[in-house]
C-alpha cells in the first residue's frame, strides 16, 4: 500500500496570529482520525507566516479524495483559503516502489535485486527499447534511484 504525503499551506496570505493557529490546530487534531489522516508535525507557529504548511500522511493508492478532505479541514479549522502543495509518496525502497515509478512513466519492466558484495542493493530494471524512445533513460534512472535509494542499472531489451 502506498503512503501519500499531502501538503496544505493553511495560511498563504500570512494573516493568522498564534492564537488562531492554536485554535485551528486543535480542530485539525480532533478531526484527523475520522478522515484517515495522520499529521507529520503540528508546529505551525514556528514556520514563516506565509509558509505554514501541514503535511498529512494518507494510506491508499488514490490520495486525491484525502487531499480534498485535508484542504477542506484546513479551510474550516483556520477560516482561510488554504493552498494545496505537491502530493508525493513515501518510498520504502521495495520492488513494488520500482514498479510504481515505472508505471508513473507508463512503463512496465522486470525488476530484480542483488547484493553488491559490499552490503548494498543493486537493482536491475529491464525495459523495452521502444519504451526508452518515449521516455529518456536518464529520467527513469533518476526517479528509480531517488525512490529506491540504491544503485539502479537499466538494461535495454528488444
Backbone torsions as a table, in degrees:
resi	resn	phi	psi	omega
1	UNK	NA	140.9	-179.9
2	UNK	-86.1	151.5	174.0
3	UNK	-120.9	116.5	179.7
4	UNK	-89.7	147.1	170.7
5	UNK	-108.8	112.1	-176.9
6	UNK	-103.0	122.6	-177.1
7	UNK	-107.0	128.7	178.7
8	UNK	-131.4	120.0	172.3
9	UNK	-82.6	112.1	-172.7
10	UNK	-79.1	-16.3	-174.5
11	UNK	-146.9	66.1	-176.8
12	UNK	-59.3	-26.1	179.8
13	UNK	-83.4	-14.6	178.2
14	UNK	72.1	34.9	-174.5
15	UNK	-97.7	-13.2	-175.1
16	UNK	-79.0	140.7	173.1
17	UNK	-92.2	173.4	-178.0
18	UNK	-59.3	-41.0	-179.7
19	UNK	-65.0	-40.1	177.4
20	UNK	-61.9	-40.9	-179.4
21	UNK	-65.7	-44.1	-179.7
22	UNK	-62.1	-43.1	177.9
23	UNK	-64.3	-44.1	179.2
24	UNK	-63.1	-41.2	179.8
25	UNK	-64.6	-36.3	177.7
26	UNK	-61.1	-41.8	178.2
27	UNK	-66.4	-43.9	179.4
28	UNK	-60.0	-49.6	-176.9
29	UNK	-62.9	-34.4	179.6
30	UNK	-71.2	-26.9	-173.4
31	UNK	-96.4	-19.9	-175.0
32	UNK	-50.0	-49.3	-174.7
33	UNK	-59.4	-38.5	-177.9
34	UNK	-71.0	-18.6	177.7
35	UNK	-93.2	-6.1	-178.1
36	UNK	72.1	30.5	-179.5
37	UNK	-114.8	153.3	171.8
38	UNK	-124.1	153.5	-177.1
39	UNK	-108.6	135.8	178.2
40	UNK	-73.0	-48.5	179.9
41	UNK	-151.8	147.4	-179.7
42	UNK	-114.5	19.2	-176.9
43	UNK	-92.4	74.4	179.6
44	UNK	-78.1	-29.4	-174.3
45	UNK	-60.7	-34.4	-176.6
46	UNK	-78.9	-9.9	-178.5
47	UNK	-84.8	154.0	176.2
48	UNK	-57.1	145.7	-171.0
49	UNK	-50.3	-42.4	-176.4
50	UNK	-94.1	5.7	-178.3
51	UNK	-126.8	38.4	179.7
52	UNK	-85.0	92.9	-173.8
53	UNK	-112.0	130.9	171.0
54	UNK	-97.5	142.3	176.4
55	UNK	-115.8	117.0	-179.7
56	UNK	-102.7	143.5	173.7
57	UNK	-104.7	133.7	-179.5
58	UNK	-137.7	128.2	178.0
59	UNK	-88.5	142.0	177.9
60	UNK	133.7	166.8	-176.7
61	UNK	-85.7	-19.9	-178.6
62	UNK	-119.9	97.9	-175.5
63	UNK	-80.5	-11.3	-170.0
64	UNK	-67.3	-37.5	174.0
65	UNK	-62.2	-37.2	179.0
66	UNK	-72.4	-31.4	176.5
67	UNK	-65.1	-42.7	177.1
68	UNK	-63.3	-41.0	179.5
69	UNK	-65.0	-41.0	178.9
70	UNK	-65.5	-40.9	179.0
71	UNK	-64.4	-43.8	178.8
72	UNK	-65.5	-39.5	176.6
73	UNK	-58.9	-45.3	-180.0
74	UNK	-66.5	-38.3	178.1
75	UNK	-59.6	-46.5	-178.3
76	UNK	-71.0	-43.7	-174.8
77	UNK	-69.6	-37.2	-174.2
78	UNK	-106.1	-12.1	-179.6
79	UNK	67.2	30.5	-179.7
80	UNK	-121.8	177.7	172.7
81	UNK	-103.7	92.9	-175.8
82	UNK	-68.7	159.5	178.1
83	UNK	-119.9	123.9	177.7
84	UNK	-74.3	133.5	175.0
85	UNK	-96.8	-168.0	-179.5
86	UNK	-68.8	142.1	173.3
87	UNK	-101.2	127.2	179.3
88	UNK	-124.2	178.8	-179.4
89	UNK	-126.4	140.9	173.6
90	UNK	-70.8	145.5	176.6
91	UNK	-118.8	137.1	177.2
92	UNK	-103.0	3.7	177.4
93	UNK	75.9	19.8	-176.3
94	UNK	-87.2	168.5	175.4
95	UNK	-63.3	-33.8	175.9
96	UNK	-60.3	-39.3	176.9
97	UNK	-61.6	-40.5	178.5
98	UNK	-61.8	-43.7	179.1
99	UNK	-64.3	-34.8	178.7
100	UNK	-69.8	-37.0	176.0
101	UNK	-62.8	-46.1	178.5
102	UNK	-60.1	-43.4	-179.8
103	UNK	-62.2	-34.0	178.5
104	UNK	-63.2	-26.8	176.1
105	UNK	-91.5	-1.1	-177.3
106	UNK	78.6	27.4	-176.9
107	UNK	-116.8	157.8	170.7
108	UNK	-132.0	142.1	-179.7
109	UNK	-156.3	171.3	177.5
110	UNK	-94.7	131.8	-178.0
111	UNK	-118.1	128.2	174.7
112	UNK	-133.6	156.9	-173.8
113	UNK	-131.8	139.6	177.4
114	UNK	-141.3	157.6	176.0
115	UNK	-82.0	136.0	-178.0
116	UNK	-72.3	-12.9	-173.3
117	UNK	98.1	-19.2	177.9
118	UNK	-107.9	12.6	179.7
119	UNK	89.5	6.3	179.9
120	UNK	-108.0	147.5	175.9
121	UNK	-80.5	144.2	170.2
122	UNK	-123.6	122.2	-179.2
123	UNK	-103.7	128.0	176.7
124	UNK	-107.3	129.9	-179.7
125	UNK	-120.7	123.3	178.5
126	UNK	-100.3	122.8	-177.5
127	UNK	-127.1	147.8	178.4
128	UNK	-69.9	141.0	178.5
129	UNK	-56.5	-37.8	-179.7
130	UNK	-62.2	-36.8	178.6
131	UNK	-65.8	-36.0	-178.7
132	UNK	-75.1	-12.7	172.3
133	UNK	-78.2	-24.2	179.9
134	UNK	-87.1	-37.3	-175.4
135	UNK	-126.0	127.4	-179.5
136	UNK	-60.3	134.5	-179.1
137	UNK	-57.3	-36.3	-178.0
138	UNK	-63.6	-35.4	178.0
139	UNK	-67.0	-42.1	179.1
140	UNK	-65.5	-45.2	-179.6
141	UNK	-57.8	-49.1	-178.5
142	UNK	-62.9	-44.9	-179.2
143	UNK	-63.8	-42.8	179.4
144	UNK	-66.4	-44.5	-179.7
145	UNK	-62.9	-40.8	-179.7
146	UNK	-70.9	-33.1	179.5
147	UNK	-75.3	-39.6	-174.4
148	UNK	-92.8	-20.2	-178.1
149	UNK	55.9	46.8	176.1
150	UNK	-155.8	173.7	178.3
151	UNK	-69.2	136.2	179.1
152	UNK	-124.2	132.1	175.6
153	UNK	-117.5	126.6	178.0
154	UNK	-102.1	127.9	179.0
155	UNK	-114.1	127.6	-179.6
156	UNK	-90.1	128.8	177.5
157	UNK	-117.8	150.9	-179.4
158	UNK	-102.3	NA	NA
